[in-house]
Amino acid sequence: MIYILMGVSGSGKTTVGQLLASQLHCGFHDADAFHSEANKAKMHNGIPLTDEDRWPWLAAMRAAIDTARAEGRTHVFTCSALRQTYRDRLTPPDGGVTFVFMKGDAGTIGSRLSARTDHFFNPALLQSQFDTLEEPRDALVLDIRRTPEALVQDILDKCPPESAACSGKPAA
């Protein structure tokens, strides 16, 4: 099972993803590790990425996804995956990927970003991420106002690792 926690920056993807990977005793990769230094510098300086900036990043992530699947390993990835076309590039032709949409409002996420001091993402880019976001058609949707532990439990309850892939309705 491959899990991809997606959503705008500051939605809790990394926190929940690391906790999920810990619970599953599996590997974890944050999408930030696949970004080039040039992409990180652009975002740090408040410059939104273009699709041309994103394609190599998404290709590198897809290669890691393909490797984990080929080895039969459960693995947790995080990625903003804001547009359907980005999610399509991350998904192998035969599926096998579960997207978990970390959904939240701009106020909640903006507060989180303002408090964050150890990340290259410039909070001024948050609105551009919401402008780009195409909410997924086929994903488990989670309300980020809940605790990370509750969100992980929702994922495990609705999309257990032994299922090939799943989608879901918004969690209560």
C-alpha positions in Angstrom: 0.0 0.0 0.0 1.2 3.4 -0.9 -0.3 6.4 1.0 0.2 9.9 -0.3 -0.9 12.6 2.2 -1.7 15.7 0.1 -2.8 19.3 0.6 -1.5 22.8 0.8 1.7 23.6 2.8 1.0 23.7 6.5 -1.9 21.2 6.4 -0.1 18.7 8.6 1.0 16.3 5.9 4.5 15.6 7.4 3.3 15.4 11.0 0.5 12.9 10.2 2.6 11.1 7.6 5.5 10.4 10.0 3.0 9.3 12.7 1.3 7.0 10.2 4.6 5.5 9.0 5.6 4.9 12.6 2.3 3.1 13.3 2.7 1.0 10.2 6.4 0.4 10.8 7.1 1.4 7.2 9.1 3.9 5.2 8.3 7.6 4.9 9.3 10.2 2.3 8.4 13.9 2.4 8.1 15.5 -1.0 10.4 18.3 0.1 13.3 15.8 -0.2 12.6 15.5 -3.9 12.7 19.3 -4.6 15.7 20.8 -6.3 17.6 23.5 -4.5 16.3 25.9 -7.1 12.7 25.0 -6.3 13.3 25.5 -2.6 14.9 28.9 -3.2 12.0 30.0 -5.4 9.5 29.1 -2.7 11.6 30.6 0.1 11.6 33.9 -1.9 7.8 33.8 -2.4 7.9 32.8 -6.0 5.3 30.1 -7.0 6.5 27.1 -8.8 5.5 26.5 -12.4 4.5 23.2 -13.9 8.0 23.1 -15.6 9.5 23.4 -12.1 7.2 20.6 -10.8 7.6 17.9 -13.5 11.1 16.7 -12.5 10.1 16.8 -8.8 7.0 14.7 -9.5 9.0 12.3 -11.7 11.5 11.7 -8.8 8.6 11.0 -6.4 7.0 8.6 -8.9 10.3 6.7 -9.2 10.4 6.3 -5.5 6.7 5.2 -5.5 7.4 2.7 -8.2 10.4 1.3 -6.3 8.4 0.8 -3.1 5.6 -0.9 -5.0 8.1 -3.2 -6.9 9.5 -4.2 -3.6 6.0 -4.8 -2.1 6.6 -2.3 0.7 4.0 -0.2 2.4 5.2 3.4 2.2 4.0 6.8 3.2 4.7 9.8 1.1 3.7 13.5 1.4 3.1 15.8 -1.5 1.0 18.9 -2.1 -0.3 17.2 -5.3 -2.6 20.2 -5.7 -3.8 19.5 -9.2 -5.4 16.3 -10.6 -2.7 16.2 -13.3 0.0 16.0 -10.6 -1.8 13.2 -8.8 -2.1 11.4 -12.2 1.6 11.6 -12.6 2.2 10.1 -9.2 -0.2 7.2 -9.8 0.9 4.1 -11.6 -1.3 2.9 -14.4 -2.6 0.0 -12.3 -3.3 2.3 -9.3 -2.2 1.0 -6.0 -1.9 4.5 -4.4 -4.2 6.0 -1.8 -4.5 9.7 -1.6 -5.4 11.3 1.7 -6.5 14.9 1.4 -5.5 17.0 4.4 -8.3 19.5 4.1 -8.3 22.8 6.0 -9.2 26.4 5.7 -6.9 29.3 5.0 -7.2 30.7 8.5 -6.2 27.5 10.3 -3.4 26.8 7.9 -2.2 30.4 7.9 -1.8 30.3 11.7 0.2 27.2 11.4 2.5 28.7 8.8 3.0 31.8 10.8 4.2 29.8 13.7 6.6 27.6 11.7 10.2 28.8 11.7 12.1 25.8 10.4 10.8 25.5 6.8 11.7 27.1 3.5 8.1 27.6 2.4 7.2 31.3 2.4 3.7 31.8 4.0 3.0 34.4 1.4 2.5 31.6 -1.1 -0.4 30.0 0.8 -3.1 31.8 -1.3 -1.4 30.7 -4.5 -1.6 27.1 -3.3 -5.3 27.5 -2.5 -5.8 29.1 -5.9 -4.1 26.1 -7.6 -5.8 23.4 -5.5 -8.2 21.1 -7.3 -9.8 19.1 -4.6 -9.4 15.4 -5.3 -12.2 13.3 -6.7 -11.1 10.1 -5.3 -9.3 10.5 -1.9 -9.9 10.0 1.8 -10.7 13.6 3.0 -9.7 14.5 6.5 -10.4 17.6 8.6 -7.0 18.9 9.8 -8.6 20.5 12.9 -8.5 17.0 14.5 -5.5 15.7 16.3 -2.7 14.0 14.3 -3.4 10.8 16.3 -7.1 10.9 15.4 -6.3 11.5 11.7 -3.9 8.5 11.7 -6.6 6.4 13.2 -9.1 7.5 10.5 -6.6 6.5 7.8 -6.0 3.1 9.4 -9.8 2.5 9.9 -10.8 3.6 6.4 -7.7 2.5 4.4 -5.9 -0.4 6.1 -2.6 -1.3 4.6 -3.8 -4.7 3.5 -6.2 -3.1 1.0 -4.8 -2.5 -2.4 -6.0 1.2 -2.4 -9.0 3.0 -1.1 -10.9 6.2 -1.3 -13.2 7.7 1.2 -15.7 10.2 2.3 -14.9 13.1 4.6 -14.2 11.9 8.1 -16.6 13.2 10.8 
